[in-house]
């Protein structure tokens, strides 16, 4: 029974992954720790296996819809270990409070950029024809 | 963080950002699995494969659903998530 509940939660995790382009681990992990009483490390490691499979299918579907830039994805993927290393170094140098505030500011800045784009595009009025077609010539 | 970064800083459309993010996550998850000491010790392969079945059905459904909702919806969802994360980071 528990495995059915965990499966249902993972189906929802998969939908979220497809809808917003994330791995889904944030939902897969609690499905295993809370419902299946797995340890945190085992759940996280197992979720990585799931994320590999889910992101493969998701990317394949999105490729079919014309929504994947493979070269950019490869660059992002290959640069990610560098990002992790930089993150570890920064985390060791800076106090946790400063780190949290910095991350919060970055998140707010991105939220503002996203919302500005949403509203600036939808607020764009179609160009009005200001030049009268029958304006008298010179 | 990949999707909002691609949209906010690299002028990606919402669907293009989510698709490219999923492709990048394949590579990242493989790296992460390697860093975690590999697929061997800690992974419950049986549970992982069983739970992957509904998750894969879900992701196929989610990507299909995404083609039918307004493109800007993804940006709005992420903006709300980011504001929530910012609040969480400072408050807790």
Backbone of each chain as ProteinMPNN parsed JSONL, in Angstrom:
{"seq_chain_A": "XXXXXXXXXXXXXXXXXXXXXXXXXXXXXXXXXXXXXXXXXXXXXXXXXXXXXXXXXXXXXXXXXXXXXXXXXXXXXXXXXXXXXXXXXXXXXXXXXXXXXXXXXXXXXXXXXXXXXXXXXXXXXXXXXXXXXXXXXX", "coords_chain_A": {"N_chain_A": [[0.833, -1.217, 0.0], [1.904, 1.222, 0.881], [3.829, 1.6, -1.098], [2.244, 2.157, -3.274], [1.158, 4.627, -2.581], [3.507, 6.137, -2.435], [4.222, 5.893, -5.106], [2.172, 7.334, -6.332], [2.694, 9.899, -5.357], [5.164, 10.267, -6.567], [4.37, 10.296, -9.215], [3.061, 12.742, -9.288], [5.279, 14.306, -8.726], [6.683, 13.858, -11.099], [4.995, 15.109, -12.951], [5.216, 17.785, -12.118], [7.941, 18.093, -12.632], [7.999, 17.918, -15.441], [6.381, 20.05, -16.093], [7.599, 22.413, -15.084], [10.281, 22.056, -15.58], [12.195, 20.91, -13.802], [14.154, 18.572, -11.785], [12.681, 17.034, -9.991], [13.362, 15.864, -7.642], [12.891, 17.104, -5.215], [10.386, 16.342, -4.579], [10.421, 13.572, -4.905], [12.2, 12.669, -2.924], [11.015, 13.173, -0.242], [8.822, 11.455, -0.659], [9.989, 9.001, -0.399], [11.344, 9.12, 2.102], [9.346, 9.812, 3.974], [6.988, 8.278, 3.338], [7.983, 5.697, 2.72], [9.776, 5.285, 4.715], [12.559, 5.501, 4.297], [16.107, 6.135, 4.766], [17.637, 9.427, 4.784], [19.962, 9.737, 3.141], [19.928, 7.439, 1.538], [17.479, 7.834, 0.271], [17.957, 10.2, -1.141], [20.041, 9.405, -2.851], [18.756, 7.372, -4.281], [16.789, 8.909, -5.479], [18.316, 10.305, -7.293], [18.882, 8.407, -9.268], [16.265, 8.119, -10.224], [15.849, 10.729, -11.149], [17.649, 10.905, -13.278], [16.431, 9.129, -15.123], [13.858, 10.274, -15.374], [14.45, 12.897, -16.276], [15.63, 12.274, -18.691], [13.469, 11.208, -20.19], [11.748, 13.412, -20.062], [13.298, 15.425, -21.34], [13.539, 14.264, -23.824], [10.849, 14.263, -24.693], [10.396, 17.052, -24.695], [12.235, 17.765, -26.615], [11.026, 16.767, -28.838], [8.946, 18.588, -29.013], [10.332, 20.744, -29.809], [11.727, 22.241, -27.921], [14.344, 22.222, -26.846], [17.676, 23.237, -26.43], [20.321, 21.627, -27.263], [23.131, 22.029, -27.207], [23.511, 24.165, -25.431], [22.436, 22.986, -23.166], [24.293, 20.958, -22.715], [26.546, 22.485, -22.105], [25.7, 23.785, -19.736], [25.27, 21.54, -18.116], [27.856, 20.396, -18.026], [29.264, 22.432, -16.829], [28.257, 22.429, -14.306], [29.577, 20.93, -12.168], [31.725, 22.667, -11.691], [30.361, 24.881, -10.73], [29.392, 23.769, -8.364], [31.809, 23.368, -6.969], [32.742, 26.046, -6.72], [30.648, 26.995, -5.169], [31.033, 25.502, -2.809], [33.516, 26.497, -1.947], [32.877, 29.234, -1.566], [30.891, 28.954, 0.388], [32.421, 28.089, 2.513], [33.943, 30.297, 3.065], [32.289, 32.425, 3.672], [29.938, 33.672, 6.064], [27.054, 31.827, 7.209], [24.728, 33.299, 7.461], [25.158, 35.581, 5.855], [25.384, 34.305, 3.428], [22.808, 33.263, 3.113], [21.281, 35.617, 2.983], [22.384, 36.791, 0.717], [21.669, 34.875, -1.206], [18.905, 35.072, -1.023], [18.52, 37.677, -1.959], [19.396, 37.39, -4.613], [17.445, 35.586, -5.518], [15.128, 37.171, -5.256], [15.754, 39.208, -7.063], [15.781, 37.772, -9.476], [13.108, 36.935, -9.519], [11.867, 39.397, -9.816], [12.828, 40.129, -12.361], [11.621, 38.136, -13.906], [8.862, 38.622, -13.502], [8.665, 41.214, -14.45], [9.118, 40.806, -17.127], [6.931, 39.201, -17.81], [4.798, 40.999, -17.382], [5.499, 43.222, -18.901], [5.404, 42.27, -21.474], [2.709, 41.465, -21.741], [1.499, 43.875, -21.429], [2.007, 45.282, -23.623], [0.768, 47.33, -26.073], [-0.931, 46.975, -29.183], [0.689, 48.382, -32.033], [-0.38, 51.619, -32.72], [-1.84, 53.265, -35.451], [-0.491, 56.086, -36.123], [-0.111, 57.825, -38.081], [-2.062, 59.486, -40.245], [-3.729, 57.95, -42.887], [-4.626, 59.434, -44.975], [-3.201, 61.759, -44.997], [-2.6, 65.076, -45.891], [-0.498, 65.828, -48.617], [2.622, 67.541, -49.299]], "CA_chain_A": [[0.0, 0.0, 0.0], [2.795, 2.384, 0.948], [4.515, 1.791, -2.379], [1.268, 2.786, -4.167], [1.09, 6.049, -2.201], [4.768, 6.743, -2.879], [4.147, 5.962, -6.566], [1.266, 8.438, -6.676], [3.422, 11.15, -5.089], [6.202, 10.391, -7.592], [3.697, 10.701, -10.456], [2.878, 14.196, -9.164], [6.623, 14.864, -8.883], [6.998, 13.809, -12.525], [4.211, 16.16, -13.624], [5.87, 19.063, -11.779], [9.22, 18.112, -13.351], [7.738, 18.221, -16.842], [5.711, 21.348, -16.217], [8.475, 23.562, -14.829], [11.655, 21.793, -15.999], [13.111, 20.568, -12.709], [14.382, 17.131, -11.701], [11.608, 16.397, -9.236], [13.903, 15.267, -6.421], [12.299, 17.747, -4.042], [9.155, 15.586, -4.264], [10.743, 12.134, -4.81], [12.89, 12.345, -1.664], [10.055, 12.954, 0.857], [7.98, 10.276, -0.926], [10.707, 7.819, 0.095], [11.661, 9.211, 3.537], [8.137, 9.86, 4.813], [6.06, 7.173, 3.08], [8.651, 4.388, 2.733], [10.707, 5.263, 5.86], [13.963, 5.361, 3.887], [17.011, 7.142, 5.309], [17.794, 10.596, 3.914], [21.014, 9.526, 2.132], [19.455, 6.431, 0.586], [16.405, 8.442, -0.529], [18.551, 11.164, -2.082], [20.773, 8.667, -3.883], [17.773, 6.7, -5.136], [16.106, 9.928, -6.283], [19.199, 10.662, -8.409], [18.604, 7.425, -10.316], [14.969, 8.479, -10.799], [15.97, 12.005, -11.869], [18.301, 10.616, -14.561], [15.442, 8.543, -16.029], [12.771, 11.237, -15.605], [14.909, 14.013, -17.103], [15.836, 11.746, -20.047], [12.171, 11.155, -20.877], [11.256, 14.786, -20.177], [14.062, 16.13, -22.37], [13.178, 13.645, -25.113], [9.538, 14.796, -25.068], [10.54, 18.473, -25.019], [12.969, 17.828, -27.882], [9.987, 16.565, -29.846], [8.168, 19.827, -29.129], [11.246, 21.807, -30.274], [12.047, 23.118, -26.797], [15.634, 21.92, -26.223], [18.939, 23.602, -27.087], [21.207, 20.578, -26.744], [24.482, 22.52, -26.945], [23.454, 24.943, -24.184], [22.199, 22.045, -22.066], [25.566, 20.281, -22.451], [27.432, 23.447, -21.431], [25.202, 23.945, -18.356], [25.508, 20.293, -17.397], [29.287, 20.179, -17.801], [29.77, 23.473, -15.924], [27.652, 22.317, -12.973], [30.535, 20.585, -11.099], [32.479, 23.878, -11.384], [29.467, 25.66, -9.873], [29.369, 23.129, -7.039], [33.089, 23.66, -6.318], [32.728, 27.463, -6.336], [29.688, 27.092, -4.06], [31.648, 24.955, -1.592], [34.545, 27.446, -1.507], [32.193, 30.427, -1.049], [30.191, 28.582, 1.623], [33.407, 27.971, 3.584], [34.548, 31.603, 3.33], [31.298, 33.432, 4.059], [29.063, 33.164, 7.124], [25.807, 31.28, 6.673], [23.73, 34.376, 7.417], [25.455, 36.384, 4.665], [25.082, 33.441, 2.292], [21.35, 33.191, 2.976], [20.771, 36.922, 2.544], [22.815, 36.938, -0.675], [20.847, 34.007, -2.053], [17.556, 35.643, -1.019], [18.528, 38.846, -2.847], [19.474, 36.878, -5.985], [16.126, 35.013, -5.83], [14.184, 38.276, -5.444], [16.104, 39.901, -8.302], [15.307, 36.949, -10.602], [11.639, 36.993, -9.51], [11.501, 40.687, -10.371], [13.078, 40.088, -13.812], [10.607, 37.271, -14.533], [7.556, 39.288, -13.47], [8.73, 42.379, -15.326], [8.983, 40.304, -18.498], [5.534, 38.757, -17.992], [3.854, 42.12, -17.457], [5.828, 44.158, -19.98], [4.936, 41.685, -22.734], [1.244, 41.446, -21.849], [1.0, 45.242, -21.413], [2.332, 45.911, -24.902], [-0.421, 47.581, -26.901], [-0.593, 46.892, -30.61], [1.073, 49.71, -32.516], [-1.502, 52.337, -33.309], [-1.459, 53.966, -36.672], [-0.589, 57.502, -35.765], [-0.055, 58.648, -39.297], [-3.314, 59.38, -40.974], [-3.415, 57.469, -44.241], [-4.98, 60.421, -46.022], [-2.605, 63.048, -44.661], [-2.348, 65.858, -47.114], [0.904, 65.901, -49.026], [3.16, 68.905, -49.314]], "C_chain_A": [[0.863, 1.262, 0.0], [3.448, 2.67, -0.39], [3.563, 2.458, -3.386], [1.165, 4.279, -3.867], [2.354, 6.769, -2.68], [4.763, 6.902, -4.398], [3.282, 7.127, -7.031], [1.973, 9.786, -6.485], [4.488, 11.361, -6.158], [5.611, 10.754, -8.954], [3.484, 12.21, -10.447], [4.227, 14.896, -9.336], [7.036, 14.914, -10.347], [6.267, 14.904, -13.298], [4.855, 17.524, -13.373], [7.178, 19.196, -12.56], [9.013, 18.508, -14.807], [7.22, 19.632, -17.041], [6.695, 22.506, -16.056], [9.96, 23.252, -15.05], [12.639, 21.58, -14.867], [13.244, 19.047, -12.635], [13.275, 16.378, -10.98], [12.056, 15.786, -7.925], [13.277, 15.824, -5.153], [10.996, 17.055, -3.635], [9.463, 14.1, -4.1], [11.336, 11.78, -3.442], [11.907, 12.182, -0.496], [9.111, 11.782, 0.618], [8.646, 9.026, -0.359], [10.983, 7.903, 1.597], [10.394, 9.115, 4.378], [7.268, 8.623, 4.606], [6.739, 5.816, 3.232], [9.688, 4.252, 3.852], [12.161, 4.983, 5.459], [14.806, 6.41, 4.606], [17.22, 8.249, 4.291], [18.803, 10.33, 2.787], [20.546, 8.535, 1.071], [18.372, 7.016, -0.328], [16.98, 9.4, -1.559], [19.29, 10.445, -3.207], [19.808, 7.986, -4.848], [17.06, 7.71, -6.024], [16.976, 10.356, -7.458], [19.005, 9.705, -9.586], [17.29, 7.778, -11.023], [15.068, 9.738, -11.654], [16.635, 11.786, -13.233], [17.258, 10.101, -15.56], [14.348, 9.556, -16.393], [13.231, 12.369, -16.518], [15.203, 13.548, -18.531], [14.518, 11.742, -20.824], [11.625, 12.568, -21.088], [11.967, 15.546, -21.295], [13.732, 15.579, -23.756], [11.816, 14.17, -25.593], [9.662, 16.262, -25.507], [11.304, 18.668, -26.327], [11.984, 17.662, -29.036], [9.138, 17.814, -30.074], [9.039, 20.988, -29.615], [11.696, 22.733, -29.169], [13.387, 22.815, -26.121], [16.768, 22.493, -27.074], [20.004, 22.69, -26.509], [22.586, 21.11, -26.361], [24.519, 23.299, -25.626], [23.285, 24.017, -22.985], [23.498, 21.337, -21.693], [26.513, 21.205, -21.694], [27.005, 23.6, -19.963], [25.536, 22.7, -17.535], [26.979, 20.098, -17.053], [29.878, 21.227, -16.855], [29.284, 23.269, -14.493], [28.637, 21.87, -11.886], [31.397, 21.778, -10.701], [31.66, 24.751, -10.433], [29.432, 25.105, -8.457], [30.652, 23.463, -6.271], [33.144, 25.109, -5.834], [31.806, 27.654, -5.126], [30.293, 26.616, -2.745], [32.681, 25.932, -1.032], [33.895, 28.676, -0.868], [31.539, 30.118, 0.299], [31.16, 28.473, 2.796], [33.975, 29.321, 4.004], [33.573, 32.574, 3.99], [30.395, 32.839, 5.139], [27.717, 32.75, 6.53], [24.755, 32.364, 6.515], [23.901, 35.215, 6.146], [25.074, 35.603, 3.406], [23.573, 33.406, 2.024], [20.771, 34.503, 2.453], [21.143, 37.154, 1.083], [21.959, 36.119, -1.617], [19.425, 34.553, -2.153], [17.478, 36.831, -1.974], [18.574, 38.412, -4.312], [18.102, 36.335, -6.414], [15.116, 36.127, -6.099], [14.461, 39.018, -6.754], [15.594, 39.108, -9.517], [13.781, 36.986, -10.683], [11.175, 38.302, -10.155], [11.695, 40.707, -11.89], [12.002, 39.273, -14.529], [9.283, 38.012, -14.623], [7.546, 40.494, -14.405], [8.531, 41.957, -16.783], [7.547, 39.898, -18.792], [4.643, 39.964, -18.23], [4.205, 43.097, -18.555], [5.345, 43.609, -21.311], [3.422, 41.77, -22.859], [0.687, 42.866, -21.881], [1.268, 45.953, -22.735], [1.061, 46.091, -25.736], [-0.034, 47.459, -28.365], [-0.3, 48.286, -31.153], [-0.103, 50.418, -33.187], [-0.996, 53.127, -34.512], [-1.614, 55.468, -36.455], [-0.572, 58.397, -37.009], [-1.356, 58.454, -40.072], [-3.024, 58.986, -42.42], [-3.714, 58.53, -45.303], [-4.412, 61.801, -45.674], [-2.29, 63.816, -45.941], [-0.859, 65.97, -47.426], [1.359, 67.362, -49.06], [2.599, 69.716, -50.494]], "O_chain_A": [[0.62, 2.216, -0.739], [3.607, 3.827, -0.78], [4.0, 3.226, -4.243], [1.093, 5.099, -4.782], [2.286, 7.858, -3.25], [5.237, 7.91, -4.923], [3.612, 7.817, -7.996], [1.873, 10.684, -7.321], [4.703, 12.485, -6.611], [6.255, 11.432, -9.755], [3.693, 12.882, -11.458], [4.323, 15.932, -9.995], [7.658, 15.878, -10.793], [6.837, 15.544, -14.181], [5.02, 18.32, -14.298], [7.492, 20.264, -13.084], [9.755, 19.329, -15.346], [7.561, 20.315, -18.006], [6.634, 23.477, -16.81], [10.813, 24.086, -14.745], [13.788, 22.015, -14.95], [12.536, 18.321, -13.334], [12.967, 15.233, -11.312], [11.241, 15.249, -7.175], [13.144, 15.124, -4.149], [10.556, 17.167, -2.491], [8.855, 13.429, -3.265], [11.022, 10.736, -2.87], [11.948, 11.158, 0.185], [8.641, 11.168, 1.576], [7.97, 8.107, 0.104], [10.876, 6.9, 2.302], [10.372, 8.411, 5.388], [6.854, 7.985, 5.574], [6.16, 4.889, 3.798], [10.391, 3.245, 3.937], [12.898, 4.317, 6.185], [14.291, 7.452, 5.011], [17.013, 8.054, 3.093], [18.544, 10.651, 1.627], [20.734, 8.749, -0.126], [18.34, 6.743, -1.528], [16.547, 9.415, -2.711], [19.181, 10.825, -4.372], [20.003, 8.011, -6.063], [16.756, 7.419, -7.181], [16.454, 10.732, -8.508], [18.968, 10.123, -10.743], [17.204, 7.743, -12.251], [14.471, 9.826, -12.727], [16.241, 12.401, -14.225], [17.198, 10.566, -16.698], [13.963, 9.683, -17.555], [12.504, 12.765, -17.428], [15.049, 14.32, -19.478], [14.452, 12.209, -21.962], [11.103, 12.885, -22.157], [11.328, 16.226, -22.097], [13.654, 16.324, -24.733], [11.656, 14.486, -26.772], [9.118, 16.666, -26.535], [11.051, 19.623, -27.062], [12.092, 18.325, -30.068], [8.67, 18.065, -31.184], [8.539, 22.095, -29.811], [12.017, 23.892, -29.43], [13.556, 23.119, -24.94], [16.821, 22.269, -28.284], [20.526, 22.93, -25.42], [23.152, 20.716, -25.341], [25.426, 23.125, -24.813], [23.893, 24.219, -21.934], [23.784, 21.134, -20.513], [27.198, 20.781, -20.763], [27.84, 23.551, -19.06], [26.022, 22.796, -16.408], [27.319, 19.691, -15.942], [30.861, 20.962, -16.163], [29.829, 23.865, -13.564], [28.556, 22.376, -10.767], [31.769, 21.914, -9.535], [32.186, 25.29, -9.459], [29.44, 25.853, -7.48], [30.608, 23.796, -5.086], [33.537, 25.381, -4.699], [32.138, 28.377, -4.186], [30.098, 27.236, -1.7], [32.734, 26.176, 0.174], [34.29, 29.112, 0.214], [31.619, 30.915, 1.234], [30.784, 28.73, 3.939], [34.432, 29.49, 5.135], [33.976, 33.438, 4.768], [30.118, 31.639, 5.129], [27.3, 33.255, 5.488], [23.983, 32.356, 5.556], [22.931, 35.522, 5.454], [24.521, 36.154, 2.454], [23.122, 33.504, 0.882], [19.888, 34.507, 1.595], [20.332, 37.649, 0.3], [21.567, 36.587, -2.685], [18.808, 34.509, -3.217], [16.501, 36.983, -2.708], [17.883, 38.985, -5.155], [17.652, 36.589, -7.531], [14.34, 36.048, -7.051], [13.535, 39.408, -7.465], [15.05, 39.682, -10.46], [13.218, 37.061, -11.775], [10.221, 38.321, -10.932], [10.854, 41.227, -12.623], [11.53, 39.649, -15.602], [8.648, 38.037, -15.677], [6.546, 40.765, -15.07], [7.874, 42.645, -17.563], [7.005, 40.196, -19.856], [3.832, 39.972, -19.155], [3.315, 43.748, -19.101], [4.926, 44.37, -22.184], [2.896, 42.099, -23.922], [-0.452, 43.072, -22.301], [0.819, 47.079, -22.948], [0.373, 45.122, -26.058], [1.085, 47.809, -28.741], [-0.96, 49.255, -30.779], [-0.734, 49.883, -34.099], [0.147, 53.585, -34.547], [-2.7, 56.033, -36.583], [-0.97, 59.562, -36.97], [-1.677, 57.343, -40.494], [-2.192, 59.597, -43.09], [-3.131, 58.522, -46.387], [-4.997, 62.84, -45.978], [-1.786, 63.267, -46.921], [-0.058, 66.195, -46.519], [0.565, 68.284, -48.872], [2.945, 70.886, -50.659]]}, "seq_chain_B": "XXXXXXXXXXXXXXXXXXXXXXXXXXXXXXXXXXXXXXXXXXXXXXXXXXXXXXXXXXXXXXXXXXXXXXXXXXXXXXXXXXXXXXXXXXXX", "coords_chain_B": {"N_chain_B": [[17.2, 26.302, -10.229], [18.068, 26.697, -12.801], [16.113, 27.153, -14.786], [14.764, 29.744, -14.162], [17.071, 31.335, -14.387], [17.836, 31.039, -17.077], [15.629, 32.193, -18.309], [15.492, 34.771, -17.16], [18.058, 35.913, -17.498], [19.11, 35.093, -19.945], [17.302, 35.457, -21.915], [15.618, 33.377, -22.734], [12.701, 31.676, -23.992], [9.877, 30.505, -22.047], [9.168, 27.745, -22.372], [11.311, 26.738, -23.863], [13.337, 27.143, -22.026], [12.634, 25.351, -19.936], [12.777, 22.879, -21.233], [15.463, 22.784, -22.082], [16.632, 22.894, -19.591], [15.83, 20.407, -18.487], [17.31, 18.689, -20.129], [19.893, 19.449, -19.397], [19.84, 18.628, -16.754], [19.99, 15.873, -16.916], [22.75, 15.411, -17.323], [23.761, 16.673, -15.021], [22.602, 15.176, -12.948], [23.778, 12.71, -13.372], [26.473, 13.341, -12.845], [26.134, 14.07, -10.139], [25.3, 11.694, -9.001], [27.621, 10.232, -9.336], [29.39, 11.727, -7.703], [28.251, 11.264, -5.247], [29.186, 8.872, -4.495], [28.498, 7.029, -6.188], [26.199, 4.87, -7.949], [26.089, 2.558, -6.602], [26.437, 1.754, -3.55], [24.364, 3.276, -2.0], [21.967, 3.393, -3.389], [18.668, 2.297, -3.722], [17.931, 0.221, -5.976], [15.757, -1.277, -6.87], [13.424, -0.074, -5.689], [13.833, 2.476, -6.759], [13.544, 2.027, -9.514], [10.932, 1.07, -9.625], [9.446, 3.289, -8.639], [10.14, 5.077, -10.579], [8.554, 4.512, -12.741], [5.764, 5.573, -12.443], [6.67, 8.213, -12.177], [7.869, 8.773, -14.623], [5.708, 8.527, -16.359], [4.33, 10.687, -15.335], [6.07, 12.847, -16.008], [5.971, 12.832, -18.766], [3.31, 13.458, -19.11], [3.284, 15.971, -17.854], [5.0, 17.519, -19.506], [3.501, 17.487, -21.848], [1.185, 18.754, -20.992], [2.252, 21.236, -20.474], [2.575, 22.333, -22.996], [0.104, 23.226, -23.55], [-0.723, 25.188, -21.855], [-0.717, 28.736, -21.065], [2.345, 30.264, -22.113], [3.674, 32.037, -20.407], [2.958, 31.236, -17.888], [4.786, 29.56, -16.632], [6.853, 31.293, -15.92], [5.516, 32.861, -14.035], [4.916, 30.967, -12.047], [7.554, 30.336, -11.261], [8.432, 32.827, -10.349], [6.847, 33.16, -8.063], [7.731, 30.929, -6.58], [10.445, 31.673, -6.21], [10.225, 33.999, -4.678], [9.126, 32.866, -2.414], [11.279, 31.186, -1.664], [13.233, 33.128, -1.112], [12.075, 34.411, 1.104], [12.033, 32.24, 2.895], [14.769, 31.773, 3.174], [15.674, 34.001, 4.582], [14.032, 34.154, 6.796], [14.204, 31.755, 8.218]], "CA_chain_B": [[17.688, 27.646, -10.566], [18.443, 26.808, -14.218], [15.024, 27.726, -15.597], [14.638, 31.206, -14.031], [18.268, 32.008, -14.895], [17.786, 31.078, -18.543], [14.583, 33.14, -18.727], [15.757, 36.135, -16.695], [19.339, 36.483, -17.93], [19.518, 34.689, -21.294], [16.19, 35.743, -22.828], [14.959, 32.161, -23.215], [11.266, 31.521, -23.777], [9.643, 29.632, -20.888], [9.203, 26.308, -22.733], [12.691, 26.432, -24.263], [14.135, 27.083, -20.793], [12.346, 24.123, -19.179], [13.275, 21.743, -22.017], [16.926, 22.789, -22.01], [16.951, 22.552, -18.2], [15.697, 18.951, -18.317], [18.447, 18.043, -20.795], [21.08, 19.702, -18.565], [19.701, 17.864, -15.508], [20.486, 14.503, -17.172], [24.192, 15.438, -17.079], [24.008, 17.051, -13.619], [22.218, 14.061, -12.066], [24.798, 11.663, -13.522], [27.603, 13.834, -12.049], [25.798, 14.036, -8.714], [25.3, 10.288, -8.603], [29.032, 9.863, -9.244], [29.97, 12.372, -6.518], [27.662, 10.68, -4.04], [29.739, 7.548, -4.238], [28.004, 6.136, -7.23], [24.883, 4.254, -7.924], [26.161, 1.255, -5.932], [26.087, 1.579, -2.155], [23.195, 3.861, -1.35], [20.751, 3.428, -4.194], [17.759, 1.15, -3.738], [17.63, 0.184, -7.413], [14.413, -1.816, -7.085], [12.463, 1.005, -5.378], [14.06, 3.549, -7.716], [12.958, 1.689, -10.822], [9.466, 0.985, -9.47], [8.891, 4.646, -8.521], [10.394, 5.808, -11.817], [7.478, 4.276, -13.724], [4.785, 6.669, -12.378], [7.327, 9.516, -12.354], [8.082, 8.969, -16.062], [4.374, 8.837, -16.908], [4.058, 12.061, -14.902], [6.854, 13.857, -16.734], [5.427, 12.881, -20.134], [2.046, 14.211, -19.004], [3.609, 17.359, -17.501], [5.518, 18.243, -20.679], [2.383, 17.652, -22.785], [0.311, 19.775, -20.409], [2.919, 22.531, -20.575], [2.393, 22.888, -24.34], [-1.278, 23.679, -23.682], [-1.023, 26.304, -20.958], [-0.013, 29.941, -21.535], [3.782, 30.108, -21.892], [4.132, 32.878, -19.292], [2.58, 30.633, -16.606], [5.992, 29.012, -15.998], [7.547, 32.433, -15.292], [4.769, 33.288, -12.843], [5.143, 29.925, -11.037], [8.912, 30.476, -10.743], [8.546, 34.067, -9.574], [6.257, 32.889, -6.747], [8.665, 30.03, -5.89], [11.66, 32.404, -5.834], [9.882, 34.89, -3.564], [8.998, 31.964, -1.267], [12.636, 30.764, -1.272], [13.892, 34.296, -0.514], [11.477, 34.572, 2.433], [12.489, 31.11, 3.704], [16.201, 31.932, 3.432], [15.918, 35.067, 5.552], [13.213, 33.994, 8.001], [14.474, 30.533, 9.0]], "C_chain_B": [[17.99, 27.793, -12.062], [17.37, 27.555, -15.012], [14.899, 29.241, -15.406], [15.865, 31.952, -14.531], [18.228, 32.128, -16.416], [16.769, 32.111, -19.025], [15.008, 34.57, -18.397], [17.008, 36.735, -17.321], [19.714, 36.137, -19.368], [18.389, 34.771, -22.313], [15.594, 34.492, -23.473], [13.449, 32.292, -23.07], [11.057, 30.492, -22.672], [9.779, 28.153, -21.246], [10.613, 25.884, -23.118], [13.581, 26.293, -23.023], [13.889, 25.767, -20.044], [12.878, 22.898, -19.921], [14.784, 21.636, -21.934], [17.38, 22.415, -20.599], [16.88, 21.039, -17.981], [16.877, 18.221, -18.948], [19.723, 18.241, -19.972], [21.041, 18.842, -17.302], [20.147, 16.406, -15.701], [21.971, 14.445, -16.795], [24.484, 15.688, -15.601], [23.711, 15.88, -12.686], [23.231, 12.923, -12.163], [26.055, 12.043, -12.733], [27.334, 13.65, -10.558], [25.808, 12.612, -8.191], [26.738, 9.8, -8.426], [29.679, 10.425, -7.995], [29.478, 11.736, -5.224], [28.206, 9.291, -3.739], [29.115, 6.526, -5.155], [26.664, 5.53, -6.946], [24.892, 3.034, -6.998], [25.633, 1.251, -4.507], [24.698, 2.01, -1.734], [21.894, 3.759, -2.119], [19.961, 2.141, -4.023], [17.232, 1.047, -5.162], [16.199, -0.288, -7.663], [13.354, -0.733, -6.861], [12.583, 2.123, -6.404], [13.397, 3.273, -9.054], [11.435, 1.622, -10.735], [8.852, 2.383, -9.442], [9.134, 5.465, -9.783], [9.261, 5.643, -12.825], [6.391, 5.36, -13.632], [5.416, 8.042, -12.601], [7.527, 9.818, -13.84], [6.755, 9.26, -16.77], [4.026, 10.284, -16.571], [4.792, 13.088, -15.731], [6.37, 13.955, -18.19], [4.129, 13.688, -20.153], [2.335, 15.692, -18.753], [4.119, 18.152, -18.692], [4.405, 18.474, -21.7], [1.453, 18.762, -22.306], [0.908, 21.165, -20.605], [2.724, 23.168, -21.95], [1.016, 23.529, -24.495], [-1.643, 24.817, -22.736], [-0.281, 27.541, -21.473], [1.464, 29.877, -21.169], [4.264, 30.866, -20.658], [3.832, 32.27, -17.923], [3.813, 30.106, -15.868], [6.758, 30.125, -15.282], [6.86, 32.841, -14.0], [4.983, 32.277, -11.713], [6.531, 30.106, -10.41], [9.092, 31.743, -9.928], [8.001, 33.849, -8.165], [7.189, 31.996, -5.928], [9.883, 30.795, -5.364], [11.397, 33.345, -4.664], [9.739, 34.057, -2.283], [10.364, 31.534, -0.74], [13.354, 31.911, -0.561], [13.392, 34.507, 0.917], [12.009, 33.5, 3.387], [13.949, 31.295, 4.129], [16.467, 32.944, 4.548], [15.214, 34.777, 6.878], [13.62, 32.788, 8.842], [15.969, 30.244, 9.132]], "O_chain_B": [[18.152, 28.915, -12.541], [17.666, 28.456, -15.797], [14.924, 29.972, -16.396], [15.747, 33.066, -15.042], [18.543, 33.179, -16.976], [17.0, 32.814, -20.009], [14.903, 35.467, -19.233], [17.032, 37.923, -17.642], [20.552, 36.817, -19.959], [18.488, 34.238, -23.418], [15.125, 34.533, -24.611], [12.965, 32.939, -22.141], [11.95, 29.694, -22.388], [10.422, 27.392, -20.522], [11.063, 24.8, -22.747], [14.465, 25.437, -22.976], [14.837, 25.14, -19.571], [13.383, 21.97, -19.289], [15.331, 20.55, -21.741], [18.377, 21.714, -20.423], [17.771, 20.459, -17.359], [17.389, 17.254, -18.383], [20.539, 17.326, -19.856], [22.08, 18.38, -16.83], [20.626, 15.775, -14.759], [22.402, 13.561, -16.054], [25.327, 15.023, -14.999], [24.465, 15.618, -11.749], [23.515, 12.25, -11.172], [26.64, 11.208, -12.043], [28.177, 13.147, -9.815], [26.267, 12.35, -7.079], [27.042, 9.056, -7.494], [30.42, 9.728, -7.301], [30.203, 11.679, -4.231], [27.73, 8.618, -2.825], [29.196, 5.319, -4.926], [26.091, 5.663, -5.865], [23.83, 2.525, -6.642], [24.513, 0.802, -4.263], [23.937, 1.219, -1.178], [20.826, 4.012, -1.563], [20.499, 1.041, -4.157], [16.24, 1.679, -5.523], [15.512, 0.225, -8.547], [12.501, -0.498, -7.717], [11.577, 2.659, -6.868], [12.774, 4.151, -9.652], [10.732, 2.058, -11.648], [7.863, 2.644, -10.127], [8.422, 6.437, -10.038], [9.031, 6.518, -13.661], [6.11, 6.014, -14.636], [4.775, 8.937, -13.153], [7.378, 10.96, -14.274], [6.68, 10.115, -17.653], [3.497, 11.017, -17.407], [4.208, 14.099, -16.122], [6.364, 15.04, -18.772], [3.876, 14.479, -21.062], [1.713, 16.563, -19.361], [3.738, 19.306, -18.886], [4.359, 19.521, -22.344], [0.994, 19.593, -23.09], [0.197, 22.136, -20.862], [2.709, 24.393, -22.07], [0.777, 24.279, -25.44], [-2.749, 25.352, -22.806], [0.679, 27.412, -22.233], [1.813, 29.486, -20.055], [5.154, 30.4, -19.946], [4.372, 32.718, -16.912], [3.891, 30.187, -14.642], [7.254, 29.928, -14.172], [7.515, 33.131, -12.999], [5.204, 32.662, -10.564], [6.679, 30.041, -9.19], [9.816, 31.746, -8.933], [8.605, 34.289, -7.187], [7.421, 32.249, -4.746], [10.304, 30.598, -4.225], [12.23, 33.48, -3.768], [10.168, 34.477, -1.209], [10.593, 31.516, 0.47], [14.005, 31.703, 0.463], [14.182, 34.75, 1.829], [12.386, 33.791, 4.522], [14.321, 31.02, 5.269], [17.376, 32.761, 5.358], [15.727, 35.107, 7.948], [13.408, 32.787, 10.054], [16.354, 29.256, 9.757]]}, "name": "protein", "num_of_chains": 2, "seq": "XXXXXXXXXXXXXXXXXXXXXXXXXXXXXXXXXXXXXXXXXXXXXXXXXXXXXXXXXXXXXXXXXXXXXXXXXXXXXXXXXXXXXXXXXXXXXXXXXXXXXXXXXXXXXXXXXXXXXXXXXXXXXXXXXXXXXXXXXXXXXXXXXXXXXXXXXXXXXXXXXXXXXXXXXXXXXXXXXXXXXXXXXXXXXXXXXXXXXXXXXXXXXXXXXXXXXXXXXXXXXXXXXXXXXX"}
